Amino acid sequence: MSVFTEAERAYLHQRRLARVATVGTNGTPHVTPVGMWSLRADADLIEVSGRDFTSTKKYRDVAATGRAAIVIDDLASADPWRPRGIEIRGHAQTVAGPEPCIVIHPDRVISWGLGDTHPKT
């Protein structure tokens, strides 16, 4: 069984700008926009990558703390105002290699405006 509802999975398959949140070893939060991310549907994982990725603060933060969150959201309509989106929090890991990335393993999923409601945990 997937950690995502059908509406959440459909939303995640649409390419959108996202924001990744990490925390540094000193406890300082860090949020940054990312355009290169995807849902690995076979494993319910979110993969985040980018240019020169291993040199980024988000990559170093995840390597040090093992935690990350990602928010993907947009407006379904501006008039009337209808925001929609999904927040995924979880433990995370860095993957080195020719295409380095951060892999987020969902521990908590919160969505809004997607047509169905994710069970609150």
N, C-alpha and C positions, 0 to 999 in steps of 0.2 A: 504494500500500500504506500502511496506517495505521501510525502509531508505537505504537498501542495494540492489545493483543490483544482478541479478542471479549469475554472475561471482564472485562477492564478497561473496555471501552466500556460494557458492560452496567452495571457498578458505577457508572461516572461519570454515567450517565443517572438514577440514583436521587439525589434531593436530600438532601444531608447537610451538616452543619456542616464547615467546612474551616479550616485555618490557613495563612496566607500568611507567608512569610519573605522579608525584604528585608535589604539592608545599606545603612547610611548612608554618606555621603561620607567620614566619619571611620573607617569600618570596623566600626562598632558594629552587631551584628545586631539585627533587630527581627522579632518573630513576633506575629501577631495573628489572632484568630478572625474568620472571615467567613461570612456566611450567604447572600450573593448571589454566586453563581458558576455558570458553566455550561460545558459542553463544546460547542464549535462543531464539530460532527461533520464538516461539509463541508471543514474546513481543519485538523483536528487541533489546535485551539487551545483554551486555557482562558481565559475572560473572567471577570474579577472586578470587581464594582462594589459600590456601597453608598450610604448617605446622606451627603450633603455630601462626596462622595468626593475631589474635587480638593484639599480642605483636609487630607487625612490624611497621616500620615508615610509610609505604604506607597506612596501615589501619588507623593509627592515623592522618595522613595528610588528608585523605578523610573525616574522622569524623569531622575534624576541618574546612575544607575549602569547601567540597562538590564538588570538581572538580578533574578530572583525564583524562588521555589519555592512549591509548594502541596502540602499533605498533606490527603487526605480519608481518614478511617478510622472504624471502629466495631468493635463486637463482634458477630460472627455468633452467638456463644453465650457466656454467662458460666460455664456448667457443662455440659460442659467448656469451659475457657477457649479461645476461638477468635477472636483478633483478625484483622482483615483491613483492607486499605487500599492506597493508592497514593500515591507521592511523585512529583511531576513537577518537575524542575528545568530552567531554560532562560533564554534571553534573553527580555526582556520590553520592552514599550513602553506608554506611556500614550496614551490616546485621549481627546481633549477633545470637547466638543460637548454636546448636550442630555442625553445619557446617558454621562457619562465612565466609563472603565473602564481596567483594566490587562489587557493581552493577554499571555499567557505562551505562548511558542513552545517546545515540549518539545525539550530536548537529551538528557535522560536520564529514563527512566521506571523506577521500581522498585515492584513490587507484591508483596503477600503475602496468603495466605489466600483468594485469589479462585478457586481451582480450576484455574488454569493458571499457569505461570511465565513471566514476561516475560524474554526473553533479557537477560542481564546485559551492560552495555556499560561 
